[in-house]
Each structure stands twice: as C-alpha cells, then as structure tokens.
Amino acid sequence: MSEDFLKRLGWFALFFLAQVVVLGRIHLFHYATPLLYVYFVVMFPRNHAKWAVLVWSFLLGLLIDIFTNTPGLAAASLTVIAAIQPYYLELYVPRDSAENLQPAMKTLGPLKFVYYILPLVLLYCVLFYSLEMFTFFNALYWLLCVAGSSVLTLALIFTIEVGRGR
C-alpha cells in the first residue's frame, strides 16, 4: 500500500471518530454543530484523482450518516463538495505551482485560503441543513443552523491550519 493511501486512511479515521464521538454531540444554542469532516474533503491535493475524491467523500459521509442517524445527508452533501473541490481549487492555485500542491494556509497564503475554504464550508452547511429540514418553513432556524455551524466549522479549520503551519 502506498504511503499516501495510509496517511489518507488515518485522516479519514481521525475525522470520522472526532465527528461521531465528540463533535456530533455539540449543539451550541441548539443551532450550531461543528461539521469538521468537510475539512477532509477540501484538503485533497491538486493532482488527486477526481473519482478517488468522490469515493473517499462518499464513504466518509456514509459512515457519518450511519453513526449519527442522518440518513444520506452527509453523504450527499460531501459528494457534492467533492465534485466541486478539484475545479474550485484551480481558481486559487498558480499555474506554475507543483502538481501535488495541497491546499493549506501555508501554500495558498492566508487570504487565498480564506477565499477557498469559506464558500466550500458555507455551501456544505447550506446543502446539509437544506436536506435535513427539507423545508424553508422555518427560515430563521435554518439560517441560524447554517450560519452557526459554518462559523464553528471555520473556527476549527483555521485553528488546525494555524497549528499545522508551525
């Protein structure tokens, strides 16, 4: 087995366990839940096979759905993000950069990283909570869930990125 596969499998297990055991039980003010596992998907390197990104994302979402009783929500939302991520990353990566460039605050720069990560996390939260509620009858509750979860998720991602940059 390749070293990249084993490293990715370790991150997969770490994000899965963190979400199921710890983060899935946090419901700040009954609105905000950190959905950190989206970080696993947005951090795939530039040259990673697109089909592999989709498979990894779907499997992570499926496992999270099974253990958090959200039938199909995480799998569907993560698969959409995985379909967008390789093309969206190309907008922020210089053409002359390395083929195996991994998106990070250190490689893209702080401002480009914020522009890269913010829309993906926000889109993920919009998809996740739209599928969960499947109605816009209580739009304020939906908006609070999307905004709160996005802020918590982004705060955790930036904390990890600052820690990784050292």
N, C-alpha and C positions, 0 to 999 in steps of 0.2 A: 504494500500500500504506500501511496505517496505521502510525503510529509505534509503537503498542503491539505490532503483529504483528512488526515488525522487531526490537524490543527482545526480545520473547519468543523469536524465532528465534536471536538472538545468545546468550541464556542457554541455549537448547537445545543449540546447538553447543558452548558452553563446557562444560556439564556432560557432554555426550557425550564430548568429547575428553579431559576430565580423567579420566573413569572408564576409558575404553578405553586411554589412553596411560599414565597414571600410577597411579591408584588401584586399578585392576583387577589390578595386579601386586603389590600389597602384601597379604601374608598373614601377619599378625603372629602368631607362635607357631603357625602352621598353622591358626588358628581364625578370627581377626578380619580382615575385609576391609572397608574403608570403602565404603559404598554411598551416596555423597553425592548422586547424581542424584535421590533421593527428595525432596530439598530443592526441586527444580524443581517438583514436583507440589504440595507442601504450601504453596507461596508464591503460588498463584493468588489474585487478588483476589476480593473478595466478590461482585461483580456479573458475573464472567466466566461465559459460557455453559457450562452443565454438559456439553453434548455436546463443546464445544471442549476442555474439561479432559480428557475421556476420550480424545479423538483425539490431543492432544499427548502424553498419558501413554503411550498405547499405542505411538505411533510412537517415542518415546524408548526405551521398553522393548524394542521390536522391534529397533531399531538396536543397542542394547547387547547384546541376545541374539545377534545376528548376529556381532558383532565379539569377543565374549568366550566364544563357544561354550557358551552356556547356553540351550538351545532352549526358548523360551517362558516361562522363569522370571521374568525381569524384566518382560516384557510383561504377564503375568497378574497379578503382584503389584502393579505400578504401576497397572494398570487398576482393581484393587480399591480401592487407596488413593485414586485419582481419583474413584471413585464415592462414597466416604465423605467426602472432604475438604470439599465445599461445605456439607454438612449439619453436619458436626462443627465447622466454623468458626463457624457461627451460635451455638453454645453459648458462645463466648468473646467475641463482638463485641457491644457495647452496641447496643440497638435504634435509638438516635438517632444512630449513627455514620454516616459517609459511605458511600454505596453502593459506591464503588470502593476501599474500605479494603483494603489489602494486609496480610496477617498478618506482623508483624515484632515484634521485641523493643521497638522504639520505639513502635509503635502500640498493641500489646496490653498492654504492661507486662511486665517480666521474669518474674513468677510465672505470669501467664496464658499467656505464650508457652511456658514450660516445660510447663505442663499441656496445651497444644495440641500441641506438637511431639513430646513423649515418647511418647504412645500410638501416634501415627501411624508413627513410626520403628520402634518396637518391633513393631507389627503387621506392618509391611512386612518386617522381618527374620524374623519367625516364618513368614510366608507364603513368603518366598523360600527359606529353608532347609528348610521342610517339603516344598515341592515339589521341591527339589533332592535331598534324601535319600529322599523318598517312603517313609520307614520311621521308626519310633521304636525300632528295634532297638538302636541305639547312642545312647540318650537323652542321655548325658553329653556326647558330641561335639556333638550337635545343640544342646544348651543352651549350650555354650561358644561355638559359632559364632554363635548368636543374640545372646547377651549381649555378646560381644566386638565383633561388627560393630555392634551398637546403640550401644555406648559410643564406638567410634571415629567413627561417623557423627554422633552427637550432639555430640561434641567439635568436629568440623569445622564443623558447623552453627552452634554457639554462637560459634566463632571468627569465622566470616563475619559473624554478626549483630553482634558487638561491633565489628568493623571497619566495617560499614555504618552503625552508629549514630553514628559520629563525624562 
